[in-house]
Amino acid sequence: MLSRASTADDRSGTDRVRAAHERSGTERSEAAHERSGTRRAKAAHVWFRAFRRTRPFWGGVWLVAGGWTVLKFSLSSLQLVVSTGFGGVAGYLVGGGMILCGLIPLALPSQRYTFGLIGAVLAVVSLVVSNLGGFLLGMALGVLGGSMTVGWGAKRPRRRAVGG
């Protein structure tokens, strides 16, 4: 009888030890996972900062926002767009063109002059063809984004002070 009781106590003690070990292993793996997640987030932040500084990022963002605004205020039913002809389609073309002119310089920064100018011209054209250029808001954002894209310059490396 004594041996059965001690065996039951040993099993419950063993189970307690295993459970404690599994919990500590889980805590360790969660802490390691959290540290790796923090490292990934920091690496992503560093990558995004480098991406943003080596491209006309804000000009592209404003140009895309202007194109989206023009496109949003040009939306109407397909039957109405088809029946009005080019006047109905022009808002879609101008808004889509502005969005493309904002995205292309992010991929190819060397083409910022070309697409910045085309985007600014499309923004001004949207005043005529698309509900006053998205009620002037889309046109203003497009002109701002196009001019920022054209005016962007690559960040120059810092000069080191010559100690003497």
VODO-578244 format. One record per atom (N, C-alpha, C): residue number from 1; residue in one letter; atom name; x, y, z. Coordinates in pm, whole numbers, plus 50000, padded with zeros to 5 digits. Layout:
VODO-578244
+------+------+------+-------+-------+-------+
| resi | resn | name |     u |     v |     w |
+------+------+------+-------+-------+-------+
|  NUM |    A |   CA |     X |     Y |     Z |
...
+------+------+------+-------+-------+-------+
//
This chain:
VODO-578244
+------+------+------+-------+-------+-------+
| resi | resn | name |     u |     v |     w |
+------+------+------+-------+-------+-------+
|    1 |    M |    N | 50081 | 49882 | 50000 |
|    1 |    M |   CA | 50000 | 50000 | 50000 |
|    1 |    M |    C | 50086 | 50125 | 50000 |
|    2 |    L |    N | 50191 | 50123 | 50075 |
|    2 |    L |   CA | 50280 | 50237 | 50084 |
|    2 |    L |    C | 50345 | 50264 | 49948 |
|    3 |    S |    N | 50380 | 50159 | 49878 |
|    3 |    S |   CA | 50445 | 50178 | 49749 |
|    3 |    S |    C | 50350 | 50238 | 49646 |
|    4 |    R |    N | 50223 | 50203 | 49652 |
|    4 |    R |   CA | 50127 | 50263 | 49558 |
|    4 |    R |    C | 50110 | 50412 | 49585 |
|    5 |    A |    N | 50104 | 50450 | 49707 |
|    5 |    A |   CA | 50087 | 50592 | 49743 |
|    5 |    A |    C | 50209 | 50672 | 49701 |
|    6 |    S |    N | 50328 | 50618 | 49722 |
|    6 |    S |   CA | 50448 | 50691 | 49684 |
|    6 |    S |    C | 50459 | 50702 | 49532 |
|    7 |    T |    N | 50413 | 50599 | 49461 |
|    7 |    T |   CA | 50415 | 50605 | 49315 |
|    7 |    T |    C | 50320 | 50712 | 49265 |
|    8 |    A |    N | 50202 | 50725 | 49324 |
|    8 |    A |   CA | 50107 | 50829 | 49284 |
|    8 |    A |    C | 50162 | 50967 | 49314 |
|    9 |    D |    N | 50229 | 50981 | 49429 |
|    9 |    D |   CA | 50289 | 51111 | 49463 |
|    9 |    D |    C | 50401 | 51146 | 49367 |
|   10 |    D |    N | 50481 | 51043 | 49327 |
|   10 |    D |   CA | 50589 | 51067 | 49232 |
|   10 |    D |    C | 50535 | 51112 | 49097 |
|   11 |    R |    N | 50427 | 51050 | 49054 |
|   11 |    R |   CA | 50368 | 51089 | 48926 |
|   11 |    R |    C | 50318 | 51232 | 48931 |
|   12 |    S |    N | 50248 | 51267 | 49035 |
|   12 |    S |   CA | 50197 | 51403 | 49043 |
|   12 |    S |    C | 50312 | 51503 | 49056 |
|   13 |    G |    N | 50417 | 51465 | 49127 |
|   13 |    G |   CA | 50534 | 51552 | 49137 |
|   13 |    G |    C | 50603 | 51567 | 49002 |
|   14 |    T |    N | 50613 | 51456 | 48931 |
|   14 |    T |   CA | 50674 | 51459 | 48797 |
|   14 |    T |    C | 50591 | 51544 | 48703 |
|   15 |    D |    N | 50461 | 51531 | 48711 |
|   15 |    D |   CA | 50373 | 51613 | 48627 |
|   15 |    D |    C | 50389 | 51761 | 48658 |
|   16 |    R |    N | 50403 | 51794 | 48786 |
|   16 |    R |   CA | 50423 | 51934 | 48825 |
|   16 |    R |    C | 50555 | 51988 | 48770 |
|   17 |    V |    N | 50658 | 51907 | 48778 |
|   17 |    V |   CA | 50789 | 51951 | 48727 |
|   17 |    V |    C | 50782 | 51970 | 48575 |
|   18 |    R |    N | 50719 | 51875 | 48505 |
|   18 |    R |   CA | 50706 | 51888 | 48359 |
|   18 |    R |    C | 50627 | 52013 | 48322 |
|   19 |    A |    N | 50517 | 52036 | 48393 |
|   19 |    A |   CA | 50434 | 52154 | 48364 |
|   19 |    A |    C | 50513 | 52281 | 48388 |
|   20 |    A |    N | 50590 | 52286 | 48496 |
|   20 |    A |   CA | 50672 | 52405 | 48525 |
|   20 |    A |    C | 50778 | 52425 | 48417 |
|   21 |    H |    N | 50839 | 52313 | 48375 |
|   21 |    H |   CA | 50941 | 52322 | 48271 |
|   21 |    H |    C | 50881 | 52369 | 48138 |
|   22 |    E |    N | 50764 | 52317 | 48104 |
|   22 |    E |   CA | 50699 | 52359 | 47979 |
|   22 |    E |    C | 50661 | 52507 | 47984 |
|   23 |    R |    N | 50615 | 52552 | 48100 |
|   23 |    R |   CA | 50580 | 52695 | 48112 |
|   23 |    R |    C | 50703 | 52782 | 48096 |
|   24 |    S |    N | 50814 | 52744 | 48159 |
|   24 |    S |   CA | 50934 | 52826 | 48147 |
|   24 |    S |    C | 50987 | 52822 | 48004 |
|   25 |    G |    N | 50975 | 52707 | 47937 |
|   25 |    G |   CA | 51016 | 52699 | 47797 |
|   25 |    G |    C | 50929 | 52785 | 47708 |
|   26 |    T |    N | 50799 | 52789 | 47739 |
|   26 |    T |   CA | 50707 | 52873 | 47663 |
|   26 |    T |    C | 50740 | 53019 | 47686 |
|   27 |    E |    N | 50770 | 53056 | 47809 |
|   27 |    E |   CA | 50804 | 53196 | 47838 |
|   27 |    E |    C | 50931 | 53235 | 47765 |
|   28 |    R |    N | 51028 | 53143 | 47765 |
|   28 |    R |   CA | 51152 | 53175 | 47694 |
|   28 |    R |    C | 51127 | 53192 | 47545 |
|   29 |    S |    N | 51049 | 53103 | 47486 |
|   29 |    S |   CA | 51025 | 53114 | 47343 |
|   29 |    S |    C | 50943 | 53238 | 47310 |
|   30 |    E |    N | 50848 | 53276 | 47398 |
|   30 |    E |   CA | 50773 | 53399 | 47375 |
|   30 |    E |    C | 50863 | 53521 | 47385 |
|   31 |    A |    N | 50954 | 53522 | 47481 |
|   31 |    A |   CA | 51046 | 53635 | 47494 |
|   31 |    A |    C | 51139 | 53643 | 47373 |
|   32 |    A |    N | 51188 | 53527 | 47328 |
|   32 |    A |   CA | 51274 | 53527 | 47210 |
|   32 |    A |    C | 51196 | 53572 | 47087 |
|   33 |    H |    N | 51070 | 53526 | 47078 |
|   33 |    H |   CA | 50986 | 53567 | 46965 |
|   33 |    H |    C | 50959 | 53718 | 46970 |
|   34 |    E |    N | 50937 | 53771 | 47089 |
|   34 |    E |   CA | 50913 | 53915 | 47102 |
|   34 |    E |    C | 51036 | 53995 | 47063 |
|   35 |    R |    N | 51154 | 53946 | 47104 |
|   35 |    R |   CA | 51278 | 54016 | 47067 |
|   35 |    R |    C | 51299 | 54012 | 46916 |
|   36 |    S |    N | 51271 | 53898 | 46852 |
|   36 |    S |   CA | 51289 | 53889 | 46707 |
|   36 |    S |    C | 51187 | 53977 | 46636 |
|   37 |    G |    N | 51064 | 53987 | 46691 |
|   37 |    G |   CA | 50963 | 54077 | 46634 |
|   37 |    G |    C | 51006 | 54221 | 46646 |
|   38 |    T |    N | 51067 | 54257 | 46759 |
|   38 |    T |   CA | 51116 | 54393 | 46778 |
|   38 |    T |    C | 51229 | 54422 | 46680 |
|   39 |    R |    N | 51315 | 54323 | 46662 |
|   39 |    R |   CA | 51425 | 54342 | 46565 |
|   39 |    R |    C | 51371 | 54360 | 46423 |
|   40 |    R |    N | 51271 | 54280 | 46388 |
|   40 |    R |   CA | 51212 | 54294 | 46255 |
|   40 |    R |    C | 51147 | 54429 | 46237 |
|   41 |    A |    N | 51077 | 54476 | 46338 |
|   41 |    A |   CA | 51012 | 54607 | 46329 |
|   41 |    A |    C | 51116 | 54717 | 46315 |
|   42 |    K |    N | 51225 | 54707 | 46390 |
|   42 |    K |   CA | 51332 | 54808 | 46381 |
|   42 |    K |    C | 51398 | 54804 | 46243 |
|   43 |    A |    N | 51422 | 54683 | 46192 |
|   43 |    A |   CA | 51481 | 54670 | 46058 |
|   43 |    A |    C | 51388 | 54726 | 45952 |
|   44 |    A |    N | 51257 | 54701 | 45966 |
|   44 |    A |   CA | 51161 | 54756 | 45870 |
|   44 |    A |    C | 51158 | 54908 | 45877 |
|   45 |    H |    N | 51168 | 54963 | 45997 |
|   45 |    H |   CA | 51170 | 55109 | 46012 |
|   45 |    H |    C | 51295 | 55169 | 45948 |
|   46 |    V |    N | 51409 | 55106 | 45968 |
|   46 |    V |   CA | 51534 | 55154 | 45908 |
|   46 |    V |    C | 51525 | 55146 | 45756 |
|   47 |    W |    N | 51469 | 55035 | 45704 |
|   47 |    W |   CA | 51455 | 55021 | 45559 |
|   47 |    W |    C | 51362 | 55128 | 45504 |
|   48 |    F |    N | 51249 | 55152 | 45570 |
|   48 |    F |   CA | 51154 | 55251 | 45521 |
|   48 |    F |    C | 51213 | 55391 | 45526 |
|   49 |    R |    N | 51290 | 55421 | 45629 |
|   49 |    R |   CA | 51355 | 55553 | 45637 |
|   49 |    R |    C | 51453 | 55572 | 45522 |
|   50 |    A |    N | 51533 | 55469 | 45492 |
|   50 |    A |   CA | 51626 | 55478 | 45380 |
|   50 |    A |    C | 51551 | 55490 | 45248 |
|   51 |    F |    N | 51441 | 55415 | 45232 |
|   51 |    F |   CA | 51359 | 55423 | 45110 |
|   51 |    F |    C | 51304 | 55565 | 45094 |
|   52 |    R |    N | 51251 | 55620 | 45201 |
|   52 |    R |   CA | 51188 | 55752 | 45196 |
|   52 |    R |    C | 51290 | 55862 | 45165 |
|   53 |    R |    N | 51411 | 55846 | 45214 |
|   53 |    R |   CA | 51512 | 55951 | 45193 |
|   53 |    R |    C | 51581 | 55943 | 45058 |
|   54 |    T |    N | 51569 | 55832 | 44989 |
|   54 |    T |   CA | 51636 | 55818 | 44859 |
|   54 |    T |    C | 51541 | 55830 | 44742 |
|   55 |    R |    N | 51418 | 55873 | 44767 |
|   55 |    R |   CA | 51317 | 55888 | 44662 |
|   55 |    R |    C | 51232 | 56011 | 44691 |
|   56 |    P |    N | 51167 | 56065 | 44587 |
|   56 |    P |   CA | 51077 | 56180 | 44611 |
|   56 |    P |    C | 50946 | 56133 | 44676 |
|   57 |    F |    N | 50956 | 56086 | 44800 |
|   57 |    F |   CA | 50845 | 56016 | 44865 |
|   57 |    F |    C | 50725 | 56106 | 44887 |
|   58 |    W |    N | 50744 | 56220 | 44950 |
|   58 |    W |   CA | 50629 | 56305 | 44984 |
|   58 |    W |    C | 50565 | 56366 | 44861 |
|   59 |    G |    N | 50643 | 56399 | 44760 |
|   59 |    G |   CA | 50585 | 56447 | 44635 |
|   59 |    G |    C | 50497 | 56341 | 44571 |
|   60 |    G |    N | 50545 | 56217 | 44572 |
|   60 |    G |   CA | 50465 | 56107 | 44517 |
|   60 |    G |    C | 50338 | 56083 | 44597 |
|   61 |    V |    N | 50348 | 56093 | 44729 |
|   61 |    V |   CA | 50230 | 56073 | 44813 |
|   61 |    V |    C | 50125 | 56180 | 44785 |
|   62 |    W |    N | 50167 | 56307 | 44776 |
|   62 |    W |   CA | 50070 | 56414 | 44750 |
|   62 |    W |    C | 50010 | 56402 | 44610 |
|   63 |    L |    N | 50090 | 56361 | 44514 |
|   63 |    L |   CA | 50039 | 56344 | 44377 |
|   63 |    L |    C | 49939 | 56229 | 44370 |
|   64 |    V |    N | 49966 | 56120 | 44438 |
|   64 |    V |   CA | 49871 | 56008 | 44443 |
|   64 |    V |    C | 49743 | 56051 | 44515 |
|   65 |    A |    N | 49756 | 56127 | 44624 |
|   65 |    A |   CA | 49637 | 56174 | 44697 |
|   65 |    A |    C | 49553 | 56266 | 44609 |
|   66 |    G |    N | 49618 | 56353 | 44532 |
|   66 |    G |   CA | 49546 | 56440 | 44440 |
|   66 |    G |    C | 49476 | 56361 | 44330 |
|   67 |    G |    N | 49544 | 56261 | 44274 |
|   67 |    G |   CA | 49484 | 56178 | 44171 |
|   67 |    G |    C | 49366 | 56098 | 44224 |
|   68 |    W |    N | 49379 | 56048 | 44347 |
|   68 |    W |   CA | 49269 | 55974 | 44407 |
|   68 |    W |    C | 49148 | 56066 | 44429 |
|   69 |    T |    N | 49174 | 56190 | 44471 |
|   69 |    T |   CA | 49065 | 56285 | 44493 |
|   69 |    T |    C | 48995 | 56317 | 44362 |
|   70 |    V |    N | 49069 | 56342 | 44257 |
|   70 |    V |   CA | 49009 | 56370 | 44126 |
|   70 |    V |    C | 48929 | 56249 | 44080 |
|   71 |    L |    N | 48986 | 56131 | 44096 |
|   71 |    L |   CA | 48918 | 56008 | 44055 |
|   71 |    L |    C | 48791 | 55985 | 44138 |
|   72 |    K |    N | 48799 | 56012 | 44266 |
|   72 |    K |   CA | 48684 | 55991 | 44354 |
|   72 |    K |    C | 48567 | 56082 | 44316 |
|   73 |    F |    N | 48595 | 56208 | 44284 |
|   73 |    F |   CA | 48488 | 56300 | 44248 |
|   73 |    F |    C | 48442 | 56283 | 44104 |
|   74 |    S |    N | 48512 | 56201 | 44026 |
|   74 |    S |   CA | 48470 | 56173 | 43888 |
|   74 |    S |    C | 48385 | 56049 | 43879 |
|   75 |    L |    N | 48372 | 55974 | 43986 |
|   75 |    L |   CA | 48298 | 55848 | 43981 |
|   75 |    L |    C | 48150 | 55872 | 43956 |
|   76 |    S |    N | 48098 | 55797 | 43865 |
|   76 |    S |   CA | 47954 | 55797 | 43838 |
|   76 |    S |    C | 47920 | 55662 | 43776 |
|   77 |    S |    N | 47794 | 55641 | 43745 |
|   77 |    S |   CA | 47755 | 55511 | 43691 |
|   77 |    S |    C | 47816 | 55489 | 43552 |
|   78 |    L |    N | 47837 | 55364 | 43519 |
|   78 |    L |   CA | 47898 | 55329 | 43391 |
|   78 |    L |    C | 47811 | 55374 | 43275 |
|   79 |    Q |    N | 47682 | 55366 | 43290 |
|   79 |    Q |   CA | 47590 | 55408 | 43182 |
|   79 |    Q |    C | 47605 | 55557 | 43155 |
|   80 |    L |    N | 47620 | 55637 | 43259 |
|   80 |    L |   CA | 47637 | 55781 | 43242 |
|   80 |    L |    C | 47772 | 55814 | 43177 |
|   81 |    V |    N | 47877 | 55743 | 43219 |
|   81 |    V |   CA | 48010 | 55766 | 43161 |
|   81 |    V |    C | 48011 | 55733 | 43013 |
|   82 |    V |    N | 47950 | 55621 | 42974 |
|   82 |    V |   CA | 47947 | 55580 | 42834 |
|   82 |    V |    C | 47863 | 55677 | 42752 |
|   83 |    S |    N | 47752 | 55724 | 42806 |
|   83 |    S |   CA | 47664 | 55812 | 42729 |
|   83 |    S |    C | 47723 | 55952 | 42710 |
|   84 |    T |    N | 47807 | 55997 | 42803 |
|   84 |    T |   CA | 47864 | 56131 | 42787 |
|   84 |    T |    C | 47987 | 56134 | 42698 |
|   85 |    G |    N | 48047 | 56019 | 42672 |
|   85 |    G |   CA | 48162 | 56013 | 42581 |
|   85 |    G |    C | 48291 | 56049 | 42650 |
|   86 |    F |    N | 48376 | 56125 | 42579 |
|   86 |    F |   CA | 48509 | 56155 | 42629 |
|   86 |    F |    C | 48504 | 56238 | 42758 |
|   87 |    G |    N | 48405 | 56322 | 42770 |
|   87 |    G |   CA | 48394 | 56404 | 42890 |
|   87 |    G |    C | 48377 | 56321 | 43016 |
|   88 |    G |    N | 48311 | 56208 | 43005 |
|   88 |    G |   CA | 48294 | 56121 | 43120 |
|   88 |    G |    C | 48417 | 56039 | 43152 |
|   89 |    V |    N | 48490 | 56001 | 43048 |
|   89 |    V |   CA | 48609 | 55919 | 43065 |
|   89 |    V |    C | 48730 | 56003 | 43105 |
|   90 |    A |    N | 48728 | 56131 | 43073 |
|   90 |    A |   CA | 48845 | 56217 | 43097 |
|   90 |    A |    C | 48881 | 56224 | 43245 |
|   91 |    G |    N | 48781 | 56227 | 43333 |
|   91 |    G |   CA | 48811 | 56230 | 43476 |
|   91 |    G |    C | 48884 | 56106 | 43522 |
|   92 |    Y |    N | 48844 | 55990 | 43469 |
|   92 |    Y |   CA | 48913 | 55866 | 43502 |
|   92 |    Y |    C | 49057 | 55867 | 43449 |
|   93 |    L |    N | 49074 | 55913 | 43327 |
|   93 |    L |   CA | 49208 | 55915 | 43268 |
|   93 |    L |    C | 49301 | 56011 | 43341 |
|   94 |    V |    N | 49250 | 56129 | 43374 |
|   94 |    V |   CA | 49334 | 56228 | 43442 |
|   94 |    V |    C | 49368 | 56181 | 43584 |
|   95 |    G |    N | 49268 | 56131 | 43658 |
|   95 |    G |   CA | 49295 | 56082 | 43793 |
|   95 |    G |    C | 49390 | 55964 | 43794 |
|   96 |    G |    N | 49368 | 55870 | 43704 |
|   96 |    G |   CA | 49459 | 55755 | 43694 |
|   96 |    G |    C | 49599 | 55795 | 43652 |
|   97 |    G |    N | 49607 | 55892 | 43560 |
|   97 |    G |   CA | 49739 | 55941 | 43518 |
|   97 |    G |    C | 49814 | 56009 | 43630 |
|   98 |    M |    N | 49741 | 56084 | 43712 |
|   98 |    M |   CA | 49806 | 56149 | 43827 |
|   98 |    M |    C | 49857 | 56045 | 43927 |
|   99 |    I |    N | 49778 | 55941 | 43949 |
|   99 |    I |   CA | 49823 | 55835 | 44041 |
|   99 |    I |    C | 49949 | 55768 | 43987 |
|  100 |    L |    N | 49950 | 55737 | 43858 |
|  100 |    L |   CA | 50071 | 55676 | 43799 |
|  100 |    L |    C | 50190 | 55770 | 43805 |
|  101 |    C |    N | 50166 | 55898 | 43781 |
|  101 |    C |   CA | 50277 | 55995 | 43787 |
|  101 |    C |    C | 50329 | 56011 | 43929 |
|  102 |    G |    N | 50250 | 55976 | 44029 |
|  102 |    G |   CA | 50299 | 55978 | 44166 |
|  102 |    G |    C | 50374 | 55851 | 44204 |
|  103 |    L |    N | 50337 | 55738 | 44144 |
|  103 |    L |   CA | 50399 | 55610 | 44180 |
|  103 |    L |    C | 50529 | 55583 | 44104 |
|  104 |    I |    N | 50538 | 55625 | 43980 |
|  104 |    I |   CA | 50656 | 55595 | 43899 |
|  104 |    I |    C | 50784 | 55655 | 43957 |
|  105 |    P |    N | 50784 | 55782 | 44003 |
|  105 |    P |   CA | 50909 | 55833 | 44062 |
|  105 |    P |    C | 50952 | 55760 | 44189 |
|  106 |    L |    N | 50859 | 55694 | 44258 |
|  106 |    L |   CA | 50899 | 55615 | 44375 |
|  106 |    L |    C | 50979 | 55493 | 44332 |
|  107 |    A |    N | 50946 | 55437 | 44217 |
|  107 |    A |   CA | 51020 | 55322 | 44166 |
|  107 |    A |    C | 51145 | 55363 | 44088 |
|  108 |    L |    N | 51136 | 55473 | 44014 |
|  108 |    L |   CA | 51248 | 55522 | 43932 |
|  108 |    L |    C | 51275 | 55669 | 43965 |
|  109 |    P |    N | 51352 | 55698 | 44070 |
|  109 |    P |   CA | 51374 | 55838 | 44109 |
|  109 |    P |    C | 51441 | 55922 | 44000 |
|  110 |    S |    N | 51512 | 55860 | 43907 |
|  110 |    S |   CA | 51577 | 55936 | 43801 |
|  110 |    S |    C | 51476 | 55998 | 43705 |
|  111 |    Q |    N | 51352 | 55950 | 43706 |
|  111 |    Q |   CA | 51247 | 56001 | 43617 |
|  111 |    Q |    C | 51158 | 56104 | 43686 |
|  112 |    R |    N | 51206 | 56164 | 43793 |
|  112 |    R |   CA | 51122 | 56254 | 43872 |
|  112 |    R |    C | 51084 | 56381 | 43796 |
|  113 |    Y |    N | 51172 | 56433 | 43712 |
|  113 |    Y |   CA | 51139 | 56555 | 43637 |
|  113 |    Y |    C | 51024 | 56531 | 43541 |
|  114 |    T |    N | 51036 | 56426 | 43463 |
|  114 |    T |   CA | 50936 | 56396 | 43362 |
|  114 |    T |    C | 50799 | 56374 | 43424 |
|  115 |    F |    N | 50792 | 56284 | 43521 |
|  115 |    F |   CA | 50662 | 56249 | 43576 |
|  115 |    F |    C | 50610 | 56353 | 43674 |
|  116 |    G |    N | 50697 | 56431 | 43734 |
|  116 |    G |   CA | 50652 | 56541 | 43818 |
|  116 |    G |    C | 50584 | 56648 | 43735 |
|  117 |    L |    N | 50644 | 56681 | 43619 |
|  117 |    L |   CA | 50583 | 56781 | 43530 |
|  117 |    L |    C | 50453 | 56730 | 43469 |
|  118 |    I |    N | 50453 | 56606 | 43423 |
|  118 |    I |   CA | 50330 | 56550 | 43366 |
|  118 |    I |    C | 50220 | 56547 | 43472 |
|  119 |    G |    N | 50254 | 56509 | 43595 |
|  119 |    G |   CA | 50155 | 56505 | 43703 |
|  119 |    G |    C | 50099 | 56643 | 43734 |
|  120 |    A |    N | 50185 | 56745 | 43736 |
|  120 |    A |   CA | 50138 | 56881 | 43763 |
|  120 |    A |    C | 50048 | 56931 | 43649 |
|  121 |    V |    N | 50084 | 56900 | 43525 |
|  121 |    V |   CA | 50002 | 56940 | 43411 |
|  121 |    V |    C | 49867 | 56868 | 43415 |
|  122 |    L |    N | 49867 | 56740 | 43447 |
|  122 |    L |   CA | 49741 | 56667 | 43458 |
|  122 |    L |    C | 49654 | 56724 | 43571 |
|  123 |    A |    N | 49717 | 56769 | 43678 |
|  123 |    A |   CA | 49641 | 56829 | 43787 |
|  123 |    A |    C | 49571 | 56957 | 43741 |
|  124 |    V |    N | 49641 | 57038 | 43663 |
|  124 |    V |   CA | 49580 | 57161 | 43612 |
|  124 |    V |    C | 49471 | 57127 | 43511 |
|  125 |    V |    N | 49492 | 57027 | 43427 |
|  125 |    V |   CA | 49392 | 56984 | 43330 |
|  125 |    V |    C | 49267 | 56932 | 43401 |
|  126 |    S |    N | 49285 | 56873 | 43518 |
|  126 |    S |   CA | 49169 | 56820 | 43591 |
|  126 |    S |    C | 49073 | 56930 | 43632 |
|  127 |    L |    N | 49118 | 57052 | 43638 |
|  127 |    L |   CA | 49029 | 57165 | 43668 |
|  127 |    L |    C | 48919 | 57176 | 43563 |
|  128 |    V |    N | 48953 | 57148 | 43438 |
|  128 |    V |   CA | 48858 | 57160 | 43328 |
|  128 |    V |    C | 48775 | 57033 | 43310 |
|  129 |    V |    N | 48839 | 56916 | 43319 |
|  129 |    V |   CA | 48770 | 56794 | 43278 |
|  129 |    V |    C | 48704 | 56717 | 43393 |
|  130 |    S |    N | 48727 | 56754 | 43517 |
|  130 |    S |   CA | 48677 | 56671 | 43627 |
|  130 |    S |    C | 48626 | 56754 | 43744 |
|  131 |    N |    N | 48504 | 56803 | 43736 |
|  131 |    N |   CA | 48440 | 56870 | 43849 |
|  131 |    N |    C | 48532 | 56969 | 43922 |
|  132 |    L |    N | 48585 | 57063 | 43848 |
|  132 |    L |   CA | 48678 | 57162 | 43903 |
|  132 |    L |    C | 48798 | 57097 | 43972 |
|  133 |    G |    N | 48850 | 56993 | 43912 |
|  133 |    G |   CA | 48970 | 56928 | 43964 |
|  133 |    G |    C | 48948 | 56865 | 44099 |
|  134 |    G |    N | 48838 | 56795 | 44116 |
|  134 |    G |   CA | 48808 | 56737 | 44247 |
|  134 |    G |    C | 48776 | 56847 | 44346 |
|  135 |    F |    N | 48694 | 56944 | 44299 |
|  135 |    F |   CA | 48656 | 57061 | 44380 |
|  135 |    F |    C | 48778 | 57134 | 44434 |
|  136 |    L |    N | 48874 | 57156 | 44347 |
|  136 |    L |   CA | 48999 | 57229 | 44370 |
|  136 |    L |    C | 49096 | 57156 | 44464 |
|  137 |    L |    N | 49047 | 57066 | 44545 |
|  137 |    L |   CA | 49135 | 56995 | 44638 |
|  137 |    L |    C | 49230 | 56900 | 44565 |
|  138 |    G |    N | 49178 | 56821 | 44472 |
|  138 |    G |   CA | 49262 | 56729 | 44396 |
|  138 |    G |    C | 49364 | 56802 | 44311 |
|  139 |    M |    N | 49321 | 56914 | 44252 |
|  139 |    M |   CA | 49414 | 56991 | 44171 |
|  139 |    M |    C | 49526 | 57050 | 44258 |
|  140 |    A |    N | 49491 | 57104 | 44374 |
|  140 |    A |   CA | 49592 | 57164 | 44462 |
|  140 |    A |    C | 49691 | 57057 | 44511 |
|  141 |    L |    N | 49640 | 56941 | 44551 |
|  141 |    L |   CA | 49729 | 56834 | 44595 |
|  141 |    L |    C | 49818 | 56785 | 44481 |
|  142 |    G |    N | 49762 | 56777 | 44360 |
|  142 |    G |   CA | 49840 | 56733 | 44245 |
|  142 |    G |    C | 49950 | 56830 | 44208 |
|  143 |    V |    N | 49920 | 56959 | 44209 |
|  143 |    V |   CA | 50022 | 57060 | 44178 |
|  143 |    V |    C | 50130 | 57060 | 44286 |
|  144 |    L |    N | 50090 | 57050 | 44411 |
|  144 |    L |   CA | 50187 | 57044 | 44521 |
|  144 |    L |    C | 50277 | 56921 | 44507 |
|  145 |    G |    N | 50217 | 56804 | 44482 |
|  145 |    G |   CA | 50295 | 56682 | 44467 |
|  145 |    G |    C | 50386 | 56685 | 44346 |
|  146 |    G |    N | 50335 | 56736 | 44233 |
|  146 |    G |   CA | 50419 | 56745 | 44114 |
|  146 |    G |    C | 50538 | 56837 | 44133 |
|  147 |    S |    N | 50515 | 56951 | 44199 |
|  147 |    S |   CA | 50626 | 57044 | 44221 |
|  147 |    S |    C | 50726 | 56989 | 44323 |
|  148 |    M |    N | 50677 | 56917 | 44424 |
|  148 |    M |   CA | 50770 | 56856 | 44520 |
|  148 |    M |    C | 50851 | 56745 | 44455 |
|  149 |    T |    N | 50790 | 56672 | 44362 |
|  149 |    T |   CA | 50861 | 56566 | 44292 |
|  149 |    T |    C | 50971 | 56623 | 44203 |
|  150 |    V |    N | 50940 | 56731 | 44133 |
|  150 |    V |   CA | 51041 | 56794 | 44047 |
|  150 |    V |    C | 51152 | 56856 | 44130 |
|  151 |    G |    N | 51117 | 56917 | 44243 |
|  151 |    G |   CA | 51216 | 56987 | 44324 |
|  151 |    G |    C | 51298 | 56899 | 44415 |
|  152 |    W |    N | 51266 | 56770 | 44423 |
|  152 |    W |   CA | 51339 | 56681 | 44512 |
|  152 |    W |    C | 51480 | 56659 | 44461 |
|  153 |    G |    N | 51575 | 56651 | 44554 |
|  153 |    G |   CA | 51714 | 56619 | 44520 |
|  153 |    G |    C | 51765 | 56511 | 44612 |
|  154 |    A |    N | 51856 | 56431 | 44562 |
|  154 |    A |   CA | 51912 | 56324 | 44645 |
|  154 |    A |    C | 51989 | 56385 | 44761 |
|  155 |    K |    N | 51982 | 56319 | 44874 |
|  155 |    K |   CA | 52052 | 56368 | 44993 |
|  155 |    K |    C | 52201 | 56353 | 44972 |
|  156 |    R |    N | 52271 | 56462 | 44993 |
|  156 |    R |   CA | 52416 | 56460 | 44973 |
|  156 |    R |    C | 52484 | 56407 | 45099 |
|  157 |    P |    N | 52596 | 56338 | 45082 |
|  157 |    P |   CA | 52667 | 56292 | 45200 |
|  157 |    P |    C | 52726 | 56410 | 45276 |
|  158 |    R |    N | 52734 | 56397 | 45406 |
|  158 |    R |   CA | 52789 | 56505 | 45488 |
|  158 |    R |    C | 52938 | 56515 | 45469 |
|  159 |    R |    N | 52987 | 56637 | 45471 |
|  159 |    R |   CA | 53132 | 56657 | 45464 |
|  159 |    R |    C | 53188 | 56641 | 45604 |
|  160 |    R |    N | 53301 | 56577 | 45610 |
|  160 |    R |   CA | 53368 | 56563 | 45739 |
|  160 |    R |    C | 53453 | 56687 | 45765 |
|  161 |    A |    N | 53449 | 56731 | 45887 |
|  161 |    A |   CA | 53530 | 56847 | 45924 |
|  161 |    A |    C | 53677 | 56809 | 45923 |
|  162 |    V |    N | 53756 | 56893 | 45863 |
|  162 |    V |   CA | 53900 | 56867 | 45855 |
|  162 |    V |    C | 53963 | 56920 | 45983 |
|  163 |    G |    N | 54016 | 56830 | 46060 |
|  163 |    G |   CA | 54080 | 56870 | 46188 |
|  163 |    G |    C | 54225 | 56907 | 46162 |
|  164 |    G |    N | 54270 | 57014 | 46224 |
|  164 |    G |   CA | 54406 | 57055 | 46195 |
|  164 |    G |    C | 54479 | 57111 | 46305 |
+------+------+------+-------+-------+-------+
//
